[in-house]
Amino acid sequence: MEFIDYYKILGLDKSATAADIKKAYRKLARKLHPDLNPNDKEAQQKFQQLNEANEVLSDPEKRKKYDQYGKDWQHADAFEQARQQQGSQGFGGQRTYSGGGQGFDESQFSDFFESMFGGSGGFSRSGGSRRQTAQFKGQDLSATLRLNLTDVLKSQKQTISIGEKKIRLTIPAGVEDGQTIKIKGYGGEGMNGGPKGDLLITFEVFNNTRFKRLESDLYATEEISLYTALLGGEITIETLTGKVKLNVKPETQNETKVKLKGKGLPKYKKEDQHGDLFITYKIVLPKKLSEKEKELFTELSKLR
């Protein structure tokens, strides 16, 4: 896999602080966001690389591994484990390997395993010799996909581009903001015949409605007149699936909550199961009363 310099993507060097990384990411994200560059494939690719760079460099542990092993940073634990085995099993003199931000090239990688396992061939017991080649899973890739809240009402299929690769995937109904799903085998190539890495897709769900979301439940405030609250009546409200009529009971108090069962969002991967919609009534008092209205309200107050 071609090496991507995460520091270069953010316009920083290795001495950058966590605050520098956060500031650079936010500045570039605003500039390269797909919503601002809808037909610019190059900008979309850069945005994906930017998210990948931020994910690694904003995490102290991942950044430490990246600084040491470069593009092979996800294999850092395996490298360290193999090196420890080399020392404990007495394979020879100790070497120090550092990616230097660029990772292992092919000759370094071969030398590394040759020094540990005495050869680079497959596993063999013939002729009294024993050779091993360690296999490593490929690098996981990360991508961000932005949706509107109304997009998650039903499962849908979308085609996304990861570099030059186009991937058609099913987006489950009810997916949440910040949720990450894994697509196995769509990451980087493995090493020494190891399996491919995975593709991790994080969803940004923009709430383009008036409702507040809490998992699969929705919440909203609905204004009703003083007269409807006192005498009762029928009102019509908008839901995500159309208009619904509600009967307001007489003498309804301010901040009264009612539940519309099944009028929330679908539960994750379960389009036939929905959360609920909770409506809170807000009573709106009349303004600019006429003299006659004031007189009638005065009479009502005397009755109380």
SEMARZA-756111 format. One record per residue (C-alpha): residue in one letter; chain; x, y, z. Coordinates in pm, 1 decimal. Example, Ala and Ser with C-alpha at 12.3 -4.5 7.8 and 13.67 -1.06 7.14 Angstrom:
BEGIN
@drendren=A&kolpa=A&X=1230.0&Y=-450.0&Z=780.0
@drendren=S&kolpa=A&X=1367.0&Y=-106.0&Z=714.0
END
This chain:
BEGIN
@drendren=M&kolpa=A&X=0.0&Y=0.0&Z=0.0
@drendren=E&kolpa=A&X=126.2&Y=344.6&Z=-89.1
@drendren=F&kolpa=A&X=253.9&Y=532.5&Z=213.9
@drendren=I&kolpa=A&X=45.0&Y=832.7&Z=320.2
@drendren=D&kolpa=A&X=224.0&Y=1090.2&Z=533.0
@drendren=Y&kolpa=A&X=-37.5&Y=1192.7&Z=790.3
@drendren=Y&kolpa=A&X=168.4&Y=1488.8&Z=909.9
@drendren=K&kolpa=A&X=199.9&Y=1619.7&Z=554.3
@drendren=I&kolpa=A&X=-178.1&Y=1589.5&Z=503.0
@drendren=L&kolpa=A&X=-236.3&Y=1812.4&Z=807.0
@drendren=G&kolpa=A&X=44.4&Y=2050.5&Z=706.4
@drendren=L&kolpa=A&X=236.3&Y=1976.1&Z=1026.6
@drendren=D&kolpa=A&X=562.9&Y=1816.1&Z=1136.1
@drendren=K&kolpa=A&X=632.3&Y=1559.0&Z=1406.4
@drendren=S&kolpa=A&X=676.6&Y=1824.6&Z=1673.2
@drendren=A&kolpa=A&X=310.0&Y=1926.8&Z=1644.7
@drendren=T&kolpa=A&X=111.1&Y=1930.3&Z=1968.5
@drendren=A&kolpa=A&X=-232.3&Y=1774.9&Z=2017.2
@drendren=A&kolpa=A&X=-382.0&Y=2124.7&Z=1997.4
@drendren=D&kolpa=A&X=-198.5&Y=2188.6&Z=1667.0
@drendren=I&kolpa=A&X=-342.1&Y=1866.8&Z=1522.0
@drendren=K&kolpa=A&X=-695.9&Y=1949.8&Z=1633.2
@drendren=K&kolpa=A&X=-675.3&Y=2303.4&Z=1492.3
@drendren=A&kolpa=A&X=-530.3&Y=2190.6&Z=1158.6
@drendren=Y&kolpa=A&X=-792.3&Y=1916.7&Z=1120.6
@drendren=R&kolpa=A&X=-1085.3&Y=2151.3&Z=1183.6
@drendren=K&kolpa=A&X=-951.9&Y=2409.8&Z=939.9
@drendren=L&kolpa=A&X=-900.4&Y=2158.8&Z=659.2
@drendren=A&kolpa=A&X=-1224.9&Y=1970.4&Z=730.2
@drendren=R&kolpa=A&X=-1423.6&Y=2288.7&Z=672.7
@drendren=K&kolpa=A&X=-1241.0&Y=2344.4&Z=344.1
@drendren=L&kolpa=A&X=-1259.5&Y=1987.2&Z=207.9
@drendren=H&kolpa=A&X=-1597.7&Y=1871.8&Z=337.6
@drendren=P&kolpa=A&X=-1797.5&Y=1687.8&Z=65.3
@drendren=D&kolpa=A&X=-2097.3&Y=1915.3&Z=118.2
@drendren=L&kolpa=A&X=-1886.0&Y=2209.1&Z=0.7
@drendren=N&kolpa=A&X=-1725.3&Y=2011.7&Z=-284.2
@drendren=P&kolpa=A&X=-2010.9&Y=1792.8&Z=-413.1
@drendren=N&kolpa=A&X=-1856.8&Y=1716.0&Z=-754.9
@drendren=D&kolpa=A&X=-1489.4&Y=1728.4&Z=-664.9
@drendren=K&kolpa=A&X=-1359.9&Y=1370.7&Z=-637.2
@drendren=E&kolpa=A&X=-1009.3&Y=1488.0&Z=-548.5
@drendren=A&kolpa=A&X=-1143.1&Y=1693.0&Z=-257.2
@drendren=Q&kolpa=A&X=-1350.3&Y=1395.9&Z=-138.1
@drendren=Q&kolpa=A&X=-1043.3&Y=1170.6&Z=-145.0
@drendren=K&kolpa=A&X=-841.9&Y=1430.4&Z=47.3
@drendren=F&kolpa=A&X=-1123.2&Y=1455.7&Z=302.6
@drendren=Q&kolpa=A&X=-1109.7&Y=1079.2&Z=359.0
@drendren=Q&kolpa=A&X=-731.9&Y=1093.0&Z=401.7
@drendren=L&kolpa=A&X=-772.9&Y=1387.4&Z=638.2
@drendren=N&kolpa=A&X=-1010.6&Y=1189.3&Z=861.0
@drendren=E&kolpa=A&X=-771.7&Y=896.0&Z=858.3
@drendren=A&kolpa=A&X=-478.3&Y=1119.5&Z=953.7
@drendren=N&kolpa=A&X=-674.4&Y=1281.5&Z=1236.6
@drendren=E&kolpa=A&X=-792.3&Y=946.3&Z=1372.2
@drendren=V&kolpa=A&X=-433.8&Y=823.7&Z=1404.8
@drendren=L&kolpa=A&X=-249.2&Y=1139.0&Z=1513.2
@drendren=S&kolpa=A&X=-511.5&Y=1255.7&Z=1763.8
@drendren=D&kolpa=A&X=-477.4&Y=926.5&Z=1952.9
@drendren=P&kolpa=A&X=-152.8&Y=931.0&Z=2159.4
@drendren=E&kolpa=A&X=-105.4&Y=552.8&Z=2145.4
@drendren=K&kolpa=A&X=-171.1&Y=527.5&Z=1772.0
@drendren=R&kolpa=A&X=50.2&Y=829.2&Z=1705.6
@drendren=K&kolpa=A&X=337.7&Y=671.2&Z=1897.6
@drendren=K&kolpa=A&X=312.2&Y=355.1&Z=1687.2
@drendren=Y&kolpa=A&X=282.7&Y=558.0&Z=1365.4
@drendren=D&kolpa=A&X=593.0&Y=764.9&Z=1448.6
@drendren=Q&kolpa=A&X=791.4&Y=445.7&Z=1497.8
@drendren=Y&kolpa=A&X=655.1&Y=216.7&Z=1227.7
@drendren=G&kolpa=A&X=502.3&Y=449.4&Z=966.3
@drendren=K&kolpa=A&X=257.6&Y=276.6&Z=733.4
@drendren=D&kolpa=A&X=305.7&Y=-49.0&Z=927.5
@drendren=W&kolpa=A&X=194.4&Y=107.8&Z=1257.5
@drendren=Q&kolpa=A&X=-105.2&Y=-125.5&Z=1290.4
@drendren=H&kolpa=A&X=135.4&Y=-418.7&Z=1302.8
@drendren=A&kolpa=A&X=341.6&Y=-262.0&Z=1582.2
@drendren=D&kolpa=A&X=224.3&Y=-505.7&Z=1850.6
@drendren=A&kolpa=A&X=303.7&Y=-802.9&Z=1628.6
@drendren=F&kolpa=A&X=649.0&Y=-663.5&Z=1546.9
@drendren=E&kolpa=A&X=724.3&Y=-611.8&Z=1915.3
@drendren=Q&kolpa=A&X=600.9&Y=-959.4&Z=2003.0
@drendren=A&kolpa=A&X=810.7&Y=-1115.8&Z=1728.4
@drendren=R&kolpa=A&X=1115.6&Y=-918.6&Z=1840.1
@drendren=Q&kolpa=A&X=1069.2&Y=-1040.5&Z=2198.1
@drendren=Q&kolpa=A&X=1043.0&Y=-1397.8&Z=2070.4
@drendren=Q&kolpa=A&X=1364.4&Y=-1344.0&Z=1876.6
@drendren=G&kolpa=A&X=1541.7&Y=-1242.2&Z=2195.6
@drendren=S&kolpa=A&X=1398.3&Y=-1524.4&Z=2408.2
@drendren=Q&kolpa=A&X=1464.5&Y=-1797.5&Z=2150.3
@drendren=G&kolpa=A&X=1819.5&Y=-1684.0&Z=2074.1
@drendren=F&kolpa=A&X=1798.5&Y=-1621.4&Z=1701.3
@drendren=G&kolpa=A&X=2108.4&Y=-1407.1&Z=1700.3
@drendren=G&kolpa=A&X=2222.0&Y=-1052.0&Z=1754.0
@drendren=Q&kolpa=A&X=1966.4&Y=-787.3&Z=1835.8
@drendren=R&kolpa=A&X=1863.6&Y=-534.1&Z=1572.6
@drendren=T&kolpa=A&X=1667.5&Y=-216.4&Z=1612.5
@drendren=Y&kolpa=A&X=1400.2&Y=-142.2&Z=1351.8
@drendren=S&kolpa=A&X=1234.0&Y=196.0&Z=1323.8
@drendren=G&kolpa=A&X=990.5&Y=303.3&Z=1057.8
@drendren=G&kolpa=A&X=1101.7&Y=662.6&Z=1096.2
@drendren=G&kolpa=A&X=756.0&Y=769.0&Z=983.7
@drendren=Q&kolpa=A&X=801.3&Y=574.7&Z=656.7
@drendren=G&kolpa=A&X=749.6&Y=213.2&Z=764.8
@drendren=F&kolpa=A&X=946.6&Y=-93.7&Z=652.1
@drendren=D&kolpa=A&X=1038.0&Y=-120.9&Z=285.7
@drendren=E&kolpa=A&X=1046.1&Y=-469.9&Z=130.6
@drendren=S&kolpa=A&X=1415.3&Y=-536.1&Z=197.6
@drendren=Q&kolpa=A&X=1385.7&Y=-422.6&Z=560.4
@drendren=F&kolpa=A&X=1078.4&Y=-636.6&Z=607.0
@drendren=S&kolpa=A&X=1251.6&Y=-946.4&Z=463.9
@drendren=D&kolpa=A&X=1562.9&Y=-886.0&Z=674.7
@drendren=F&kolpa=A&X=1346.8&Y=-843.3&Z=982.4
@drendren=F&kolpa=A&X=1185.1&Y=-1184.6&Z=952.4
@drendren=E&kolpa=A&X=1500.1&Y=-1352.2&Z=823.4
@drendren=S&kolpa=A&X=1677.3&Y=-1244.6&Z=1140.9
@drendren=M&kolpa=A&X=1393.5&Y=-1376.4&Z=1355.5
@drendren=F&kolpa=A&X=1304.1&Y=-1699.9&Z=1183.2
@drendren=G&kolpa=A&X=1621.0&Y=-1795.0&Z=995.1
@drendren=G&kolpa=A&X=1461.8&Y=-1770.3&Z=651.1
@drendren=S&kolpa=A&X=1180.9&Y=-1619.0&Z=449.6
@drendren=G&kolpa=A&X=1016.4&Y=-1931.8&Z=310.6
@drendren=G&kolpa=A&X=699.0&Y=-2107.2&Z=424.9
@drendren=F&kolpa=A&X=664.9&Y=-2341.9&Z=720.2
@drendren=S&kolpa=A&X=865.8&Y=-2660.1&Z=661.5
@drendren=R&kolpa=A&X=989.9&Y=-2956.9&Z=862.3
@drendren=S&kolpa=A&X=1171.7&Y=-3135.4&Z=576.9
@drendren=G&kolpa=A&X=1544.1&Y=-3206.3&Z=605.3
@drendren=G&kolpa=A&X=1545.1&Y=-3127.4&Z=976.6
@drendren=S&kolpa=A&X=1511.5&Y=-2755.9&Z=910.2
@drendren=R&kolpa=A&X=1234.3&Y=-2533.1&Z=1032.5
@drendren=R&kolpa=A&X=1130.0&Y=-2217.6&Z=853.6
@drendren=Q&kolpa=A&X=848.4&Y=-1980.4&Z=929.5
@drendren=T&kolpa=A&X=697.9&Y=-1672.5&Z=771.2
@drendren=A&kolpa=A&X=475.6&Y=-1460.1&Z=988.6
@drendren=Q&kolpa=A&X=156.0&Y=-1337.8&Z=825.6
@drendren=F&kolpa=A&X=6.0&Y=-1004.6&Z=918.5
@drendren=K&kolpa=A&X=-337.4&Y=-863.2&Z=852.6
@drendren=G&kolpa=A&X=-349.8&Y=-557.2&Z=625.6
@drendren=Q&kolpa=A&X=-406.6&Y=-205.7&Z=752.1
@drendren=D&kolpa=A&X=-762.9&Y=-106.4&Z=841.3
@drendren=L&kolpa=A&X=-898.4&Y=189.9&Z=646.2
@drendren=S&kolpa=A&X=-1134.4&Y=456.4&Z=781.1
@drendren=A&kolpa=A&X=-1398.1&Y=663.8&Z=606.5
@drendren=T&kolpa=A&X=-1672.6&Y=905.3&Z=711.9
@drendren=L&kolpa=A&X=-2020.1&Y=902.4&Z=557.1
@drendren=R&kolpa=A&X=-2261.4&Y=1188.9&Z=618.6
@drendren=L&kolpa=A&X=-2639.0&Y=1135.9&Z=621.2
@drendren=N&kolpa=A&X=-2949.6&Y=1331.5&Z=709.5
@drendren=L&kolpa=A&X=-3170.9&Y=1201.3&Z=990.0
@drendren=T&kolpa=A&X=-3447.3&Y=1140.9&Z=736.0
@drendren=D&kolpa=A&X=-3208.2&Y=909.7&Z=547.2
@drendren=V&kolpa=A&X=-3207.4&Y=653.2&Z=828.9
@drendren=L&kolpa=A&X=-3582.7&Y=583.9&Z=816.7
@drendren=K&kolpa=A&X=-3515.1&Y=291.9&Z=583.4
@drendren=S&kolpa=A&X=-3216.1&Y=79.3&Z=490.1
@drendren=Q&kolpa=A&X=-3056.7&Y=204.2&Z=170.2
@drendren=K&kolpa=A&X=-2775.7&Y=116.6&Z=-64.5
@drendren=Q&kolpa=A&X=-2497.0&Y=359.6&Z=-149.2
@drendren=T&kolpa=A&X=-2177.1&Y=343.2&Z=-347.1
@drendren=I&kolpa=A&X=-1875.7&Y=507.9&Z=-185.3
@drendren=S&kolpa=A&X=-1526.2&Y=563.3&Z=-320.4
@drendren=I&kolpa=A&X=-1220.2&Y=467.4&Z=-116.7
@drendren=G&kolpa=A&X=-925.2&Y=579.4&Z=-323.8
@drendren=E&kolpa=A&X=-978.5&Y=418.4&Z=-664.8
@drendren=K&kolpa=A&X=-1201.1&Y=145.7&Z=-522.6
@drendren=K&kolpa=A&X=-1580.6&Y=174.2&Z=-536.2
@drendren=I&kolpa=A&X=-1773.1&Y=-12.0&Z=-267.6
@drendren=R&kolpa=A&X=-2148.6&Y=-69.3&Z=-270.2
@drendren=L&kolpa=A&X=-2282.8&Y=-110.2&Z=79.8
@drendren=T&kolpa=A&X=-2614.7&Y=-132.2&Z=259.4
@drendren=I&kolpa=A&X=-2669.9&Y=136.8&Z=522.3
@drendren=P&kolpa=A&X=-2891.1&Y=-14.0&Z=795.0
@drendren=A&kolpa=A&X=-3202.5&Y=171.6&Z=903.3
@drendren=G&kolpa=A&X=-3170.5&Y=349.6&Z=1237.6
@drendren=V&kolpa=A&X=-2794.5&Y=405.7&Z=1222.0
@drendren=E&kolpa=A&X=-2683.9&Y=664.9&Z=1480.8
@drendren=D&kolpa=A&X=-2456.6&Y=967.3&Z=1468.4
@drendren=G&kolpa=A&X=-2098.8&Y=864.1&Z=1545.9
@drendren=Q&kolpa=A&X=-2170.3&Y=494.1&Z=1495.0
@drendren=T&kolpa=A&X=-1899.5&Y=292.9&Z=1320.1
@drendren=I&kolpa=A&X=-1957.0&Y=-22.6&Z=1117.8
@drendren=K&kolpa=A&X=-1690.5&Y=-261.3&Z=991.5
@drendren=I&kolpa=A&X=-1678.0&Y=-412.5&Z=643.7
@drendren=K&kolpa=A&X=-1439.9&Y=-706.6&Z=654.5
@drendren=G&kolpa=A&X=-1175.7&Y=-748.4&Z=387.9
@drendren=Y&kolpa=A&X=-1199.5&Y=-403.5&Z=227.6
@drendren=G&kolpa=A&X=-887.0&Y=-259.1&Z=388.4
@drendren=G&kolpa=A&X=-519.7&Y=-274.3&Z=290.6
@drendren=E&kolpa=A&X=-342.7&Y=-577.4&Z=154.8
@drendren=G&kolpa=A&X=-202.5&Y=-822.9&Z=409.1
@drendren=M&kolpa=A&X=166.8&Y=-897.1&Z=452.1
@drendren=N&kolpa=A&X=323.0&Y=-1231.6&Z=359.0
@drendren=G&kolpa=A&X=-12.6&Y=-1367.8&Z=247.4
@drendren=G&kolpa=A&X=-200.2&Y=-1238.6&Z=550.7
@drendren=P&kolpa=A&X=-568.3&Y=-1137.5&Z=525.7
@drendren=K&kolpa=A&X=-678.5&Y=-796.9&Z=406.6
@drendren=G&kolpa=A&X=-761.5&Y=-531.5&Z=662.1
@drendren=D&kolpa=A&X=-1112.8&Y=-400.4&Z=720.2
@drendren=L&kolpa=A&X=-1295.1&Y=-82.6&Z=623.5
@drendren=L&kolpa=A&X=-1433.1&Y=116.8&Z=917.6
@drendren=I&kolpa=A&X=-1711.9&Y=358.1&Z=824.7
@drendren=T&kolpa=A&X=-1818.1&Y=622.1&Z=1077.6
@drendren=F&kolpa=A&X=-2153.8&Y=790.2&Z=1021.8
@drendren=E&kolpa=A&X=-2221.9&Y=1158.8&Z=1075.2
@drendren=V&kolpa=A&X=-2600.5&Y=1190.4&Z=1099.0
@drendren=F&kolpa=A&X=-2715.1&Y=1550.7&Z=1057.9
@drendren=N&kolpa=A&X=-3049.4&Y=1625.1&Z=1221.2
@drendren=N&kolpa=A&X=-3246.4&Y=1800.1&Z=947.3
@drendren=T&kolpa=A&X=-3573.3&Y=1785.4&Z=1144.1
@drendren=R&kolpa=A&X=-3732.8&Y=1970.3&Z=1434.7
@drendren=F&kolpa=A&X=-3719.8&Y=1657.9&Z=1648.7
@drendren=K&kolpa=A&X=-3464.6&Y=1577.4&Z=1914.0
@drendren=R&kolpa=A&X=-3332.1&Y=1223.7&Z=1886.8
@drendren=L&kolpa=A&X=-3247.7&Y=984.0&Z=2167.5
@drendren=E&kolpa=A&X=-3161.2&Y=647.3&Z=2015.5
@drendren=S&kolpa=A&X=-3481.9&Y=544.2&Z=1835.1
@drendren=D&kolpa=A&X=-3713.2&Y=782.9&Z=2024.2
@drendren=L&kolpa=A&X=-3797.2&Y=1134.4&Z=1906.5
@drendren=Y&kolpa=A&X=-3899.7&Y=1440.2&Z=2109.7
@drendren=A&kolpa=A&X=-4071.9&Y=1763.3&Z=2008.3
@drendren=T&kolpa=A&X=-4263.6&Y=2059.3&Z=2151.1
@drendren=E&kolpa=A&X=-4606.9&Y=2150.7&Z=2012.3
@drendren=E&kolpa=A&X=-4777.1&Y=2483.4&Z=2078.3
@drendren=I&kolpa=A&X=-5148.4&Y=2485.3&Z=2164.3
@drendren=S&kolpa=A&X=-5377.0&Y=2779.7&Z=2235.7
@drendren=L&kolpa=A&X=-5508.5&Y=2863.5&Z=2580.0
@drendren=Y&kolpa=A&X=-5860.9&Y=2784.8&Z=2464.4
@drendren=T&kolpa=A&X=-5764.0&Y=2440.4&Z=2329.5
@drendren=A&kolpa=A&X=-5584.5&Y=2365.0&Z=2655.7
@drendren=L&kolpa=A&X=-5887.6&Y=2467.4&Z=2863.2
@drendren=L&kolpa=A&X=-6171.1&Y=2327.8&Z=2652.2
@drendren=G&kolpa=A&X=-5997.0&Y=2050.0&Z=2464.9
@drendren=G&kolpa=A&X=-5990.8&Y=2002.7&Z=2091.4
@drendren=E&kolpa=A&X=-5817.8&Y=1846.0&Z=1795.8
@drendren=I&kolpa=A&X=-5479.4&Y=1946.8&Z=1655.8
@drendren=T&kolpa=A&X=-5271.1&Y=1820.6&Z=1362.8
@drendren=I&kolpa=A&X=-4898.0&Y=1764.8&Z=1397.9
@drendren=E&kolpa=A&X=-4623.5&Y=1664.0&Z=1155.3
@drendren=T&kolpa=A&X=-4427.3&Y=1343.7&Z=1213.6
@drendren=L&kolpa=A&X=-4145.0&Y=1195.2&Z=1007.0
@drendren=T&kolpa=A&X=-4396.9&Y=971.5&Z=832.8
@drendren=G&kolpa=A&X=-4678.6&Y=1221.8&Z=774.3
@drendren=K&kolpa=A&X=-4947.7&Y=1421.3&Z=955.6
@drendren=V&kolpa=A&X=-5124.2&Y=1287.0&Z=1263.1
@drendren=K&kolpa=A&X=-5433.1&Y=1419.2&Z=1442.1
@drendren=L&kolpa=A&X=-5425.6&Y=1442.4&Z=1821.7
@drendren=N&kolpa=A&X=-5713.8&Y=1493.5&Z=2064.7
@drendren=V&kolpa=A&X=-5619.2&Y=1739.2&Z=2338.0
@drendren=K&kolpa=A&X=-5802.8&Y=1667.8&Z=2660.6
@drendren=P&kolpa=A&X=-5989.2&Y=1951.9&Z=2836.5
@drendren=E&kolpa=A&X=-5793.4&Y=2128.4&Z=3111.0
@drendren=T&kolpa=A&X=-5460.1&Y=2015.2&Z=2971.0
@drendren=Q&kolpa=A&X=-5175.6&Y=2165.9&Z=3172.5
@drendren=N&kolpa=A&X=-4865.0&Y=2333.6&Z=3033.3
@drendren=E&kolpa=A&X=-4572.2&Y=2091.0&Z=2974.8
@drendren=T&kolpa=A&X=-4806.9&Y=1792.8&Z=2949.4
@drendren=K&kolpa=A&X=-4639.6&Y=1507.6&Z=2758.8
@drendren=V&kolpa=A&X=-4811.1&Y=1261.0&Z=2528.2
@drendren=K&kolpa=A&X=-4662.1&Y=955.0&Z=2356.7
@drendren=L&kolpa=A&X=-4725.2&Y=853.9&Z=1998.3
@drendren=K&kolpa=A&X=-4632.0&Y=488.1&Z=1997.0
@drendren=G&kolpa=A&X=-4426.3&Y=370.0&Z=1700.6
@drendren=K&kolpa=A&X=-4382.6&Y=718.0&Z=1550.4
@drendren=G&kolpa=A&X=-4011.1&Y=737.5&Z=1627.9
@drendren=L&kolpa=A&X=-3715.9&Y=610.5&Z=1426.4
@drendren=P&kolpa=A&X=-3664.2&Y=247.5&Z=1327.4
@drendren=K&kolpa=A&X=-3444.4&Y=52.4&Z=1563.2
@drendren=Y&kolpa=A&X=-3101.2&Y=-34.9&Z=1429.4
@drendren=K&kolpa=A&X=-3130.1&Y=-300.3&Z=1156.4
@drendren=K&kolpa=A&X=-3499.4&Y=-350.2&Z=1247.7
@drendren=E&kolpa=A&X=-3716.3&Y=-152.4&Z=1007.3
@drendren=D&kolpa=A&X=-4030.6&Y=-319.1&Z=1142.4
@drendren=Q&kolpa=A&X=-3963.4&Y=-197.2&Z=1498.8
@drendren=H&kolpa=A&X=-3983.1&Y=172.9&Z=1582.0
@drendren=G&kolpa=A&X=-3927.0&Y=393.1&Z=1881.3
@drendren=D&kolpa=A&X=-4186.7&Y=643.2&Z=2002.4
@drendren=L&kolpa=A&X=-4253.1&Y=1012.4&Z=1948.8
@drendren=F&kolpa=A&X=-4299.4&Y=1221.0&Z=2263.4
@drendren=I&kolpa=A&X=-4484.6&Y=1552.2&Z=2231.1
@drendren=T&kolpa=A&X=-4471.7&Y=1819.5&Z=2501.9
@drendren=Y&kolpa=A&X=-4752.3&Y=2075.0&Z=2493.3
@drendren=K&kolpa=A&X=-4662.0&Y=2439.9&Z=2531.1
@drendren=I&kolpa=A&X=-4961.6&Y=2663.0&Z=2600.7
@drendren=V&kolpa=A&X=-4948.9&Y=2996.1&Z=2416.8
@drendren=L&kolpa=A&X=-5129.4&Y=3281.5&Z=2590.1
@drendren=P&kolpa=A&X=-5330.4&Y=3526.1&Z=2376.0
@drendren=K&kolpa=A&X=-5186.2&Y=3872.8&Z=2310.2
@drendren=K&kolpa=A&X=-5339.4&Y=4213.5&Z=2239.5
@drendren=L&kolpa=A&X=-5665.4&Y=4140.3&Z=2418.7
@drendren=S&kolpa=A&X=-5966.4&Y=4348.0&Z=2323.7
@drendren=E&kolpa=A&X=-6165.3&Y=4530.3&Z=2590.7
@drendren=K&kolpa=A&X=-6439.3&Y=4270.3&Z=2563.9
@drendren=E&kolpa=A&X=-6188.5&Y=3986.7&Z=2615.4
@drendren=K&kolpa=A&X=-6040.4&Y=4159.9&Z=2918.1
@drendren=E&kolpa=A&X=-6389.5&Y=4200.4&Z=3058.0
@drendren=L&kolpa=A&X=-6468.2&Y=3832.1&Z=3009.3
@drendren=F&kolpa=A&X=-6139.1&Y=3720.5&Z=3163.2
@drendren=T&kolpa=A&X=-6211.0&Y=3944.3&Z=3459.0
@drendren=E&kolpa=A&X=-6548.8&Y=3776.7&Z=3503.1
@drendren=L&kolpa=A&X=-6380.5&Y=3435.3&Z=3484.1
@drendren=S&kolpa=A&X=-6128.0&Y=3535.2&Z=3750.2
@drendren=K&kolpa=A&X=-6409.7&Y=3636.4&Z=3983.1
@drendren=L&kolpa=A&X=-6566.3&Y=3295.3&Z=3940.8
@drendren=R&kolpa=A&X=-6242.6&Y=3144.3&Z=4075.5
END
